[in-house]
Amino acid sequence: MSIQPIQLQATTSSAFEITTPPSRAFRLQELARILKNRNVPYPIDSHTAQAYHAFAESGTPFGIGSLTESTVDLAEHANSQNFESLTTEEHQSWARLIEDQQATKHRYACREYLQGEQLFEINEKTIPDYYLLNARIYQQTGWQLATVSDLIPANIFFHCHSRKFFPVTTFMRPLGAGYLEEPDIGHDIAGHVATFTIPQVARVMNNHGLANDLIHQEKHEKLRLAESETERQAIENAASELLLLAGRLYWFTVEFGLVLEDQKLKAFGAGILSSPSETIFSIDSPKSNRILIDIENDRDLLRLATTDYLISEFQKTYFVMKDFDALDSLTPERILATVRTAKNLPHHTWMELVPGDNVHNVGTIMMSPLEKYNRLLANQQMDQCLTRTAIRNLMLYQSGTRPRNALEDEFLQKLPTLPISMLSRFSNAKQNGNPQYGNSYLDGKIT
């Protein structure tokens, strides 16, 4: 997931008064205290606690949480946190980011998220020791950490979710760095960890993992029966598309979701809250669109699955839930049903508003559903989201869109009619060899 630009504080900030990490002896003593805590939702039995503490005491770097019998295979992406090797600069970078985040989170984050941060002591001055943090996370949520080396494939990321492991990196952005496309400790820990204490969010993350596993199981069954390389490639492509669309549901909720709290917009998405500047942008900026959605409504859920985006910029449209309870309706089976439907329908760009949207705020970058086609056919400069969505939809319209059920019919009926002249111009451009019309929207895979 992307980490957006941040506004950095002056180096004289109080965040740098204490940058010396706690000693190993102190951390082991603190771990022993945490493991004895029984007044938690998921207490750790004494035998498991002893083994876990002994493992930490042995000096073995933290890799994958071992507080349950479950584990995950991270293959070549496996990594570990050697706390002693973290540099002063990395701790200072963490402290500065945390200070900047806290300044925006306490104004813009929902109360459930802030309560979660208090449980995990995310506002400390040094990077957390994963042995301690993993124990705290498990005691409060039943989830554990799994350290990874880099930006891992989506299938591994979500498979970890199915087993209630959250992949975290061990890399901290350089001191003073404002933008990274790959996740770091500041995103994974200071952005995501507090969301685990929102029960509905934790459950939907697990459900996304289970849906991911179901898609892969179905793919492997079909591959086993495939008789040609062409058929196998078609099966792989179909599964990739379903995974991409399911990832959008995750993106617009867990990563970049907003929620109403006392009729005010608040952020809970980890992608938003790990970036102080996007935190402000997501709620205050007049540029972005904000759309109210009901996750229990099939049409609204389809709106998320059919909306494309980019990871390299602030989002152009944010979706706002009325509360967290509706997330419980997003079961693995419903995720699959939604993305299978979305696969056969025209998609939206991240800038547009469409008929039927319950609009909270119209942004200054808003466009109508037809504008992307006009820009494409006029060879105007467009971002990748607009380009691939326009091309995908025009190709779909060329092959014919026939609703299979009432939901698809309602979806198509709300879209403006595409002029025949547009399809003719698109066909002519393709025949004349315009290279950009060979692009696939699958190039924009979820990361």
C-alpha positions in Angstrom: 0.0 0.0 0.0 1.2 3.5 -0.7 2.6 5.9 1.9 1.7 9.4 1.1 3.6 12.7 1.5 3.8 14.0 5.1 4.4 17.4 6.5 7.4 17.0 8.8 7.9 18.8 12.0 11.0 20.8 13.0 13.9 18.8 14.3 13.8 20.6 17.6 10.5 18.8 18.4 10.0 17.2 21.8 9.7 13.8 20.0 13.6 13.8 19.9 14.2 14.4 23.6 14.1 10.6 24.2 15.4 8.4 21.3 17.4 5.8 23.2 15.5 2.5 22.8 14.8 0.4 26.0 17.4 -2.1 26.9 17.0 -5.8 26.2 16.7 -6.6 29.9 13.9 -4.1 30.3 12.1 -5.4 27.2 12.2 -9.0 28.5 10.9 -7.9 31.9 8.1 -6.0 30.2 7.3 -9.0 28.0 7.0 -11.2 31.1 4.6 -8.7 32.6 2.5 -8.6 29.5 2.3 -12.3 29.1 0.9 -12.7 32.6 -2.1 -10.4 31.9 -5.3 -12.4 32.1 -7.7 -9.5 32.0 -7.8 -9.5 28.2 -10.1 -10.9 25.5 -7.5 -13.6 24.5 -5.3 -14.5 27.5 -2.2 -16.5 26.9 -1.9 -19.8 28.8 1.2 -20.2 31.0 2.8 -22.9 29.0 2.6 -20.9 25.7 3.8 -17.8 27.5 6.9 -19.5 28.9 7.8 -20.9 25.5 7.3 -17.5 23.9 9.4 -15.7 26.5 12.1 -18.2 26.2 12.2 -17.8 22.5 12.5 -14.0 22.9 15.2 -14.5 25.6 17.2 -16.7 23.3 17.9 -13.6 21.1 16.2 -15.1 18.0 14.9 -12.2 15.9 11.1 -12.0 15.7 9.7 -13.6 12.6 6.2 -15.1 12.8 4.0 -15.0 15.9 3.9 -18.3 17.8 1.1 -17.8 20.3 -1.1 -20.3 18.6 -0.6 -23.5 16.6 -1.4 -21.7 13.4 1.3 -20.3 11.2 1.8 -19.0 7.6 4.3 -19.8 4.8 5.8 -16.5 3.6 8.2 -18.3 1.2 11.0 -16.0 -0.1 9.2 -13.0 1.5 9.9 -14.1 5.1 11.9 -11.7 7.2 12.6 -10.9 10.9 13.0 -8.0 13.2 16.3 -7.7 15.0 15.5 -5.0 17.4 19.1 -4.5 18.4 20.1 -3.6 14.9 17.6 -0.7 14.5 19.6 2.5 14.1 19.2 5.8 16.0 18.1 7.4 12.7 15.3 4.8 12.3 14.0 5.4 15.8 14.2 9.1 15.2 12.3 8.7 11.9 9.6 6.7 13.7 9.4 9.4 16.5 9.0 12.2 14.0 6.3 10.3 12.0 4.4 9.4 15.2 4.4 13.0 16.3 3.1 14.2 13.0 0.5 11.4 13.0 -0.7 12.1 16.5 -1.3 15.7 15.6 -3.8 14.7 12.9 -5.2 11.5 14.3 -6.5 13.1 17.5 -8.5 15.5 15.3 -9.6 13.3 12.5 -9.5 9.6 13.6 -12.6 7.9 14.9 -12.8 7.1 18.7 -12.5 3.4 18.2 -9.2 3.8 16.4 -7.8 6.1 19.1 -8.8 3.7 21.8 -6.9 1.0 19.9 -3.7 3.1 19.8 -3.9 3.5 23.6 -3.9 -0.3 24.0 -0.8 -0.8 21.9 1.1 2.3 23.1 1.7 3.4 19.5 2.7 6.8 20.6 6.0 5.7 22.1 9.3 7.4 21.1 11.0 4.3 19.6 10.0 1.6 17.2 8.1 -1.2 19.0 9.8 -4.5 19.7 7.7 -6.9 17.7 7.8 -9.6 20.5 6.0 -7.2 22.8 3.7 -5.8 20.2 2.7 -9.2 18.9 1.8 -10.3 22.4 -0.4 -7.2 23.0 -2.1 -7.6 19.6 -2.9 -11.3 20.3 -4.3 -10.6 23.7 -6.7 -7.9 22.4 -7.6 -9.4 19.0 -6.5 -13.0 18.5 -4.3 -11.8 15.5 -0.5 -11.9 15.3 2.3 -10.4 13.3 4.3 -12.0 10.4 7.4 -10.0 9.3 8.0 -9.7 5.6 10.9 -8.4 3.5 9.1 -6.2 1.0 5.8 -5.4 -0.8 4.4 -8.9 -0.9 2.0 -10.3 -3.5 -1.7 -9.8 -2.8 -2.4 -13.5 -2.5 0.1 -14.0 0.3 -1.0 -10.8 2.0 -4.7 -11.9 2.1 -3.8 -15.6 2.9 -2.1 -14.3 6.0 -5.4 -12.6 6.8 -7.3 -15.9 6.5 -5.2 -17.2 9.4 -5.3 -14.0 11.4 -1.7 -13.0 10.7 -0.9 -9.4 9.6 2.2 -9.0 7.4 4.5 -6.2 8.6 7.7 -4.9 7.2 10.9 -4.2 9.2 12.0 -1.2 7.1 11.6 2.3 8.4 11.7 5.2 5.9 14.8 7.4 6.1 14.6 10.4 8.5 13.0 13.2 6.6 11.6 11.1 3.8 8.1 12.3 2.8 6.9 9.7 0.3 7.3 5.9 -0.3 5.2 3.7 -2.5 6.1 0.6 -0.6 4.9 0.1 3.0 7.2 0.6 6.0 6.9 0.2 9.7 5.2 3.6 9.9 2.4 2.4 7.7 2.1 -1.2 8.9 2.4 -0.5 12.6 1.4 3.1 13.2 -1.4 2.9 10.5 -2.9 -0.6 10.8 -2.4 -2.0 14.2 -5.1 0.1 16.0 -7.7 -1.1 13.4 -7.5 -4.6 14.9 -9.3 -3.4 18.0 -12.4 -2.5 15.9 -14.0 -6.0 16.0 -16.0 -5.5 12.7 -12.8 -4.3 10.9 -10.8 -7.3 12.2 -13.6 -9.7 11.1 -13.9 -8.2 7.6 -10.1 -8.5 7.2 -10.3 -12.1 8.1 -13.2 -12.6 5.7 -11.2 -11.0 2.9 -8.5 -13.6 3.6 -11.0 -16.4 3.4 -12.5 -15.1 0.2 -8.9 -14.9 -1.3 -8.4 -18.6 -0.3 -11.7 -19.6 -1.9 -10.7 -17.9 -5.2 -7.4 -19.7 -5.2 -9.0 -23.0 -4.4 -11.4 -22.7 -7.2 -8.6 -21.7 -9.6 -6.5 -24.7 -8.7 -9.5 -27.0 -9.2 -10.1 -25.6 -12.7 -6.4 -25.8 -13.5 -6.3 -29.4 -12.6 -8.9 -30.1 -15.2 -7.6 -27.8 -17.9 -6.5 -29.4 -21.2 -4.5 -26.6 -22.9 -2.2 -23.7 -22.1 -4.7 -21.3 -23.5 -7.4 -22.7 -21.1 -4.9 -22.5 -18.2 -4.1 -18.9 -19.0 -7.7 -18.0 -19.1 -8.3 -19.5 -15.7 -5.3 -17.6 -14.3 -6.6 -14.3 -15.7 -10.1 -14.8 -14.4 -8.8 -15.5 -10.9 -6.5 -12.5 -11.0 -9.5 -10.3 -12.0 -11.6 -11.6 -9.1 -8.8 -10.9 -6.7 -8.2 -7.4 -8.0 -11.9 -6.6 -7.6 -12.0 -8.1 -4.1 -9.0 -5.9 -3.3 -11.0 -2.8 -4.1 -13.5 -3.7 -1.4 -10.6 -3.9 1.1 -9.0 -0.7 -0.3 -12.0 1.6 0.1 -12.8 0.3 3.6 -9.9 -1.1 5.6 -7.3 1.1 3.9 -9.1 4.3 2.9 -12.5 4.2 4.7 -14.3 7.1 6.4 -17.1 6.7 9.0 -19.7 9.0 10.4 -19.3 9.8 14.2 -21.8 12.1 15.7 -22.6 13.2 12.2 -19.0 14.2 11.6 -16.6 12.6 9.1 -13.9 10.6 10.8 -11.1 8.4 9.4 -10.4 4.8 10.2 -8.6 3.5 7.1 -5.0 2.7 7.8 -3.8 4.1 4.5 -5.3 7.5 5.5 -4.2 7.6 9.1 -0.6 6.5 8.4 -0.3 9.7 6.3 -0.8 12.9 8.2 -1.3 15.0 5.1 -3.8 12.6 3.5 -5.6 12.4 6.8 -6.4 16.1 6.5 -7.0 15.9 2.8 -9.5 13.0 3.1 -11.9 15.0 5.4 -11.2 18.7 4.8 -10.1 19.1 1.2 -12.7 20.5 -1.3 -11.0 18.6 -4.1 -12.1 15.0 -3.2 -15.5 13.4 -3.6 -17.1 11.8 -0.6 -19.9 9.3 -1.1 -22.1 7.8 1.7 -22.5 4.0 1.3 -24.3 1.2 3.0 -22.2 -1.9 2.9 -25.4 -4.0 3.5 -26.8 -2.7 0.2 -25.7 -4.8 -2.8 -25.7 -1.8 -5.1 -23.4 0.2 -2.8 -21.0 -2.7 -2.4 -20.9 -3.1 -6.2 -20.0 0.6 -6.4 -16.8 -0.2 -4.5 -15.9 -3.2 -6.5 -16.3 -1.4 -9.8 -14.3 1.7 -8.8 -10.6 1.8 -10.0 -7.9 3.9 -8.3 -4.2 4.6 -8.2 -1.9 3.9 -5.3 0.6 6.8 -6.1 -1.6 9.8 -5.2 -4.1 10.9 -2.6 -7.5 9.3 -3.4 -9.9 11.3 -5.5 -13.0 9.7 -4.0 -13.6 8.4 -0.4 -16.5 6.3 0.7 -18.2 7.0 4.0 -20.0 4.4 6.2 -22.6 5.3 8.7 -21.1 2.9 11.3 -19.0 -0.3 11.5 -21.9 -2.8 12.1 -22.6 -3.1 8.4 -19.2 -4.6 7.8 -20.3 -7.8 9.4 -22.5 -8.4 6.3 -19.4 -8.7 4.2 -18.9 -12.4 4.4 -16.5 -14.4 2.2 -19.4 -15.6 0.1 -20.8 -12.1 -0.4 -17.4 -10.8 -1.4 -17.2 -13.5 -4.1 -20.7 -12.9 -5.3 -20.0 -9.1 -5.6 -16.8 -9.4 -7.5 -18.3 -12.0 -9.9 -21.0 -9.5 -10.7 -18.6 -6.6 -11.0 -16.5 -8.6 -13.5 -19.3 -8.4 -16.1 -20.1 -4.7 -15.7 -18.6 -1.3 -16.7 -16.3 0.2 -14.2 -15.9 3.7 -12.7 -12.8 5.9 -12.4 -11.7 7.3 -9.1 -12.9 10.8 -10.1 -16.4 10.3 -11.2 -19.8 10.5 -9.6 -22.6 8.3 -11.0 -26.4 8.4 -10.8 -27.6 6.8 -7.6 -24.6 7.9 -5.5 -25.5 9.3 -2.1 -23.1 12.2 -2.3 -21.8 13.8 0.9 -19.4 16.1 -0.9 -18.8 17.0 -4.6 -15.1 17.5 -5.1 -13.6 20.0 -7.5 -12.0 17.2 -9.5 -15.3 15.5 -10.1 -16.1 14.2 -13.6 -19.2 12.7 -15.2 -19.2 9.0 -16.3 -18.9 9.9 -20.0 -16.0 12.3 -19.7 -13.3 9.6 -19.6 -14.4 8.4 -23.0 -14.4 11.8 -24.5 -10.9 12.5 -23.1 -9.6 9.2 -24.4 -11.0 9.6 -27.9 -9.7 13.1 -28.1 -6.2 11.9 -27.1 -6.1 14.1 -24.1 -3.6 13.4 -21.3 -5.1 11.1 -18.6 -3.8 9.2 -15.6 -3.7 5.4 -15.8 -6.9 5.0 -13.8 -8.9 6.9 -16.3 -7.2 5.4 -19.3 -7.5 1.7 -18.4 -11.1 2.1 -17.2 -12.2 3.9 -20.4 -10.5 1.2 -22.6 -11.9 -1.6 -20.5 -15.5 -0.3 -20.7 -15.4 0.5 -24.4 -14.2 -3.0 -25.1 -17.0 -4.4 -22.9 -19.6 -2.3 -24.7 -18.3 -3.5 -28.0 -18.9 -7.1 -27.0 -22.3 -6.3 -25.6 -23.5 -5.8 -22.0 -26.5 -8.1 -21.1 -27.7 -8.1 -17.5 -28.0 -11.5 -16.0 -30.1 -10.5 -13.0 -32.1 -7.6 -11.5 -29.0 -6.1 -9.7 -27.0 -5.9 -13.0 -30.0 -4.5 -14.8 -30.4 -1.8 -12.1 -26.7 -1.0 -12.3 -26.7 -0.6 -16.1 -29.9 1.3 -16.2 -28.4 4.0 -14.0 -25.5 4.6 -16.3 -25.8 7.2 -19.1 -26.3 5.8 -22.6 -23.0 5.5 -24.5 -23.4 7.2 -27.9 -22.9 4.9 -30.8 -20.4 7.4 -32.3 -18.1 6.8 -29.4 -17.9 3.1 -30.1 -17.3 3.8 -33.8 -14.4 6.2 -33.0 -12.9 3.7 -30.6 -13.1 0.9 -33.3 -11.4 3.1 -35.8 -8.7 4.1 -33.4 -8.0 0.5 -32.6 -7.9 -0.5 -36.3 -5.5 2.4 -36.9 -3.1 0.9 -34.4 -3.3 3.4 -31.5 -0.9 1.6 -29.0 -2.5 2.7 -25.8 -5.7 0.9 -26.7 -3.9 -2.4 -26.1 -3.7 -1.7 -22.4 -5.5 -3.8 -19.9 -7.0 -2.6 -16.7 -5.4 -5.7 -15.1 -2.1 -3.7 -15.3 -3.4 -1.9 -12.2 -3.2 -4.8 -9.8 -3.9 -4.3 -6.1 -0.8 -4.0 -4.0 
